[in-house]
Amino acid sequence: MKKAVQIVIKYVKVETIKEKKKLVLSFEGTEKKLALNSTNARQLEEAHGSDCKKWVKATITLAAVPTTFNGEQVKGLRIL
């Protein structure tokens, strides 16, 4: 992702990923999904409240930003 994009949340559901339960967002207009890490989940909670059912139809901004993963500098997808 070269720049920030705005996208609308289609639905939120809990999925098991690597034996851990995670909130997963689906978006309008694309088949792509986003499994929320703690940073992105916290950002959504701050912006739209702790009831994830109320996140549906919310417009969010996604951007690739520098972050550290396993001690290495990488680009991570963040909700702004």
Backbone as CSV, one residue per row, in Angstrom:
resi,resn,N_x,N_y,N_z,CA_x,CA_y,CA_z,C_x,C_y,C_z
1,MET,0.861,-1.166,0.000,0.000,0.000,0.000,0.909,1.230,0.000
2,LYS,0.760,2.063,-1.001,1.638,3.214,-1.141,1.127,4.435,-0.408
3,LYS,-0.146,4.536,-0.193,-0.699,5.693,0.496,-1.866,5.229,1.355
4,ALA,-2.313,6.108,2.199,-3.458,5.788,3.049,-4.711,5.698,2.191
5,VAL,-5.575,4.746,2.539,-6.844,4.587,1.829,-7.974,4.546,2.847
6,GLN,-9.120,5.036,2.430,-10.308,4.933,3.274,-11.144,3.769,2.772
7,ILE,-11.692,3.015,3.714,-12.460,1.824,3.383,-13.557,1.652,4.431
8,VAL,-14.669,1.033,4.037,-15.825,0.854,4.920,-15.862,-0.588,5.417
9,ILE,-16.033,-0.730,6.726,-16.112,-2.065,7.332,-17.460,-2.694,6.963
10,LYS,-17.394,-3.886,6.376,-18.598,-4.624,5.987,-19.120,-5.465,7.150
11,TYR,-18.222,-6.206,7.787,-18.597,-6.949,8.990,-17.368,-7.293,9.810
12,VAL,-17.615,-7.649,11.065,-16.574,-8.039,12.015,-16.952,-9.402,12.554
13,LYS,-15.991,-10.324,12.566,-16.279,-11.621,13.179,-15.041,-12.151,13.868
14,VAL,-15.232,-13.115,14.735,-14.129,-13.752,15.447,-13.722,-14.989,14.656
15,GLU,-12.424,-15.093,14.373,-11.887,-16.268,13.690,-10.716,-16.800,14.495
16,THR,-10.455,-18.090,14.375,-9.298,-18.695,15.028,-8.142,-18.691,14.037
17,ILE,-7.066,-18.020,14.428,-5.869,-17.920,13.596,-4.689,-18.379,14.436
18,LYS,-4.020,-19.422,13.980,-2.884,-19.991,14.725,-3.261,-20.264,16.168
19,GLU,-4.414,-20.879,16.354,-4.939,-21.284,17.655,-5.272,-20.130,18.588
20,LYS,-5.379,-18.917,18.047,-5.794,-17.763,18.846,-7.027,-17.151,18.213
21,LYS,-7.953,-16.717,19.041,-9.148,-16.043,18.543,-8.810,-14.582,18.274
22,LYS,-9.167,-14.112,17.073,-8.895,-12.730,16.679,-10.123,-12.132,16.032
23,LEU,-10.291,-10.831,16.191,-11.315,-10.113,15.448,-10.804,-9.899,14.029
24,VAL,-11.671,-10.184,13.049,-11.298,-10.038,11.647,-12.302,-9.109,10.979
25,LEU,-11.781,-8.104,10.286,-12.623,-7.158,9.557,-12.724,-7.569,8.100
26,SER,-13.921,-7.451,7.531,-14.134,-7.561,6.093,-14.597,-6.200,5.623
27,PHE,-14.319,-5.896,4.358,-14.567,-4.556,3.850,-15.469,-4.563,2.623
28,GLU,-16.193,-3.466,2.440,-17.032,-3.312,1.260,-16.145,-3.114,0.037
29,GLY,-16.519,-3.756,-1.068,-15.822,-3.557,-2.328,-14.567,-4.383,-2.530
30,THR,-14.243,-5.273,-1.594,-13.059,-6.120,-1.735,-13.256,-7.411,-0.946
31,GLU,-12.543,-8.441,-1.342,-12.591,-9.715,-0.618,-11.535,-9.763,0.486
32,LYS,-10.663,-8.763,0.544,-9.584,-8.760,1.525,-10.125,-8.575,2.931
33,LYS,-9.399,-9.171,3.878,-9.762,-9.091,5.291,-8.551,-8.611,6.080
34,LEU,-8.816,-8.146,7.292,-7.744,-7.708,8.184,-7.979,-8.295,9.564
35,ALA,-7.041,-9.165,9.995,-7.063,-9.677,11.369,-6.459,-8.597,12.252
36,LEU,-7.172,-8.222,13.296,-6.729,-7.115,14.137,-5.674,-7.549,15.148
37,ASN,-4.588,-6.810,15.173,-3.634,-6.962,16.261,-4.089,-6.033,17.386
38,SER,-3.391,-6.046,18.492,-3.837,-5.242,19.638,-3.803,-3.742,19.342
39,THR,-2.821,-3.288,18.573,-2.721,-1.866,18.244,-3.917,-1.402,17.421
40,ASN,-4.251,-2.155,16.370,-5.375,-1.770,15.514,-6.718,-1.920,16.234
41,ALA,-6.850,-2.941,17.067,-8.093,-3.115,17.829,-8.288,-1.943,18.792
42,ARG,-7.215,-1.537,19.443,-7.278,-0.409,20.384,-7.646,0.883,19.644
43,GLN,-7.097,1.076,18.460,-7.400,2.268,17.665,-8.890,2.307,17.291
44,LEU,-9.431,1.170,16.892,-10.864,1.110,16.565,-11.724,1.361,17.795
45,GLU,-11.338,0.785,18.937,-12.083,1.007,20.171,-12.094,2.483,20.553
46,GLU,-10.965,3.145,20.419,-10.887,4.564,20.764,-11.761,5.413,19.841
47,ALA,-11.805,5.043,18.569,-12.546,5.838,17.588,-14.038,5.510,17.538
48,HIS,-14.391,4.226,17.782,-15.774,3.793,17.546,-16.410,3.041,18.712
49,GLY,-15.734,2.965,19.846,-16.297,2.297,21.015,-15.894,0.834,21.093
50,SER,-16.142,0.221,22.239,-15.698,-1.155,22.485,-16.634,-2.215,21.920
51,ASP,-17.851,-1.837,21.519,-18.794,-2.793,20.931,-18.483,-2.947,19.445
52,CYS,-17.815,-4.047,19.095,-17.364,-4.223,17.711,-18.527,-4.325,16.719
53,LYS,-19.724,-4.627,17.182,-20.884,-4.642,16.276,-21.163,-3.244,15.729
54,LYS,-20.784,-2.228,16.485,-21.005,-0.852,16.048,-19.932,-0.359,15.072
55,TRP,-18.909,-1.180,14.822,-17.884,-0.808,13.854,-18.363,-0.997,12.418
56,VAL,-19.364,-1.855,12.244,-19.892,-2.123,10.900,-20.411,-0.813,10.297
57,LYS,-20.056,-0.579,9.046,-20.392,0.628,8.268,-19.510,1.818,8.608
58,ALA,-18.577,1.652,9.555,-17.647,2.740,9.866,-16.608,2.848,8.753
59,THR,-16.257,4.067,8.415,-15.183,4.309,7.453,-13.888,4.482,8.233
60,ILE,-12.877,3.698,7.843,-11.578,3.780,8.513,-10.500,4.100,7.475
61,THR,-9.369,4.556,7.960,-8.228,4.827,7.103,-7.137,3.810,7.415
62,LEU,-6.642,3.133,6.365,-5.565,2.157,6.495,-4.316,2.690,5.816
63,ALA,-3.167,2.439,6.424,-1.900,2.844,5.827,-0.797,1.883,6.264
64,ALA,0.186,1.707,5.396,1.368,0.922,5.734,2.367,1.870,6.393
65,VAL,2.763,1.544,7.605,3.676,2.403,8.360,4.856,1.575,8.877
66,PRO,5.995,2.201,9.071,7.150,1.474,9.614,6.858,0.988,11.037
67,THR,7.246,-0.246,11.306,7.068,-0.832,12.630,8.138,-1.900,12.838
68,THR,8.262,-2.396,14.035,9.221,-3.458,14.325,8.474,-4.768,14.517
69,PHE,8.932,-5.819,13.834,8.345,-7.156,13.955,9.491,-8.150,14.090
70,ASN,9.488,-8.899,15.184,10.563,-9.864,15.467,11.937,-9.205,15.381
71,GLY,12.037,-7.970,15.871,13.302,-7.270,15.918,13.744,-6.640,14.602
72,GLU,12.902,-6.724,13.574,13.262,-6.149,12.276,12.299,-5.036,11.903
73,GLN,12.816,-4.051,11.184,11.995,-2.941,10.697,11.236,-3.400,9.452
74,VAL,9.897,-3.324,9.516,9.035,-3.724,8.407,7.915,-2.697,8.268
75,LYS,7.095,-2.852,7.233,5.895,-2.022,7.102,4.723,-2.830,7.665
76,GLY,3.960,-2.190,8.516,2.790,-2.830,9.105,1.537,-2.070,8.731
77,LEU,0.442,-2.770,8.558,-0.825,-2.127,8.219,-1.447,-1.581,9.495
78,ARG,-1.743,-0.294,9.495,-2.296,0.365,10.679,-3.590,1.085,10.345
79,ILE,-4.474,1.094,11.330,-5.688,1.898,11.260,-5.339,3.252,11.847
80,LEU,-5.524,4.290,11.068,-5.166,5.649,11.516,-6.344,6.350,12.136
